[in-house]
Amino acid sequence: MDLKNLISLYTYERNHEPNSIDQLLDFCQQIYIRGEIDIYQYRIFFQHLHNDGAISCHEQIT
């Protein structure tokens, strides 16, 4: 799965495109927890999205 497929899956499941890169990161975490992607793919997505400025809703901002 690549980033375009991740966005397509998000759009399919949520019936709208992600409003922010943060939403895409949170969705990536959800599909990892559901077992739909493995840890390797999750880390690739996480690194890419985080490098682009995504912040997970699970990260505490101080």
N, C-alpha and C positions, 0 to 999 in steps of 0.2 A: 504494500500500500504506500502510495506517495501522498504528498500534501494535497494535491488536487482531489484525490480519492477521499481523503479525510474530510475535506470541505463538502464534497458531494454527499458523503454519508451523513454529515451533520445536517445538510439541507434536506435530505430525504427524511431523516428522523424527526427533525424539528419543524419542517415545513416553512423554513425561512433560512436565509444565509446568516452566518455568524455576524453579529454587529461589531465584534472586536476580536482581536487576536487572543485576548484573555478568555473569551467564551470558547474559542477553538481549543485552547490548552486544557480548560476544564473538561471539555467533551473528550479529548484525548485521554485524560485521566479516567473518565468514566468507562470508556470502551476497554481500557486496559484492565480495570477492576472486573468488568464483565467477562474478561478472558477472550476478547475479540482480537486483540493484538498481543504479541509477546513483549517481554521486557526489552529486548533489543530494539524493536520498532518503537516502543514507547520512549526509550531514551533518545532515539534519533529525533522523533517529533518534539520531545521536551526541549532538547538542546537547540534545535532550530527555532522553535517558537520563543523560547526564553531569550535567545540571542537577538531576536527581533523585538524584544521588549515586553513579551507577555508575562503577566503576573497571575499566578493561580489564586483562586479565591481561598485556597488553603494556606497561602503564605501570609504571614503576619507583617503588616507594614508598620514600621516604627519611626 
